[in-house]
Amino acid sequence: SAPSPRADNSLFPLGNRLVVFHGIVPRVWNDPEEEVAGVIYTHDAALHCFDLQTRRWSDVAVGGNGEHGPRARTDHAAIPC
């Protein structure tokens, strides 16, 4: 699926795909008892790919064999290896 709106992420080309890596995403919160609402930003550890030929988004599983992928991060750079 397409990534949610985000900031401070990285985006890089990989073959015929664009990869979106991590960033921060807005989350709306409200406290009915306090009659207060707002937006907070949380780190997102998702990895998404956009296929330039099919023009479709896909989610990418990170890690494998029980290993965990990189922790969520912002303000970073990423390059394909």
Buried (B, 14 or more C-beta within 10 A) or exposed (E): EEBEEBEBBBEEEEEEBBBBBBBBBEEEEEEEEEEEEEEEBEBBBBBBBBEEEEEEBEEEEBEEEEEEBEEBBBEEEBEEE
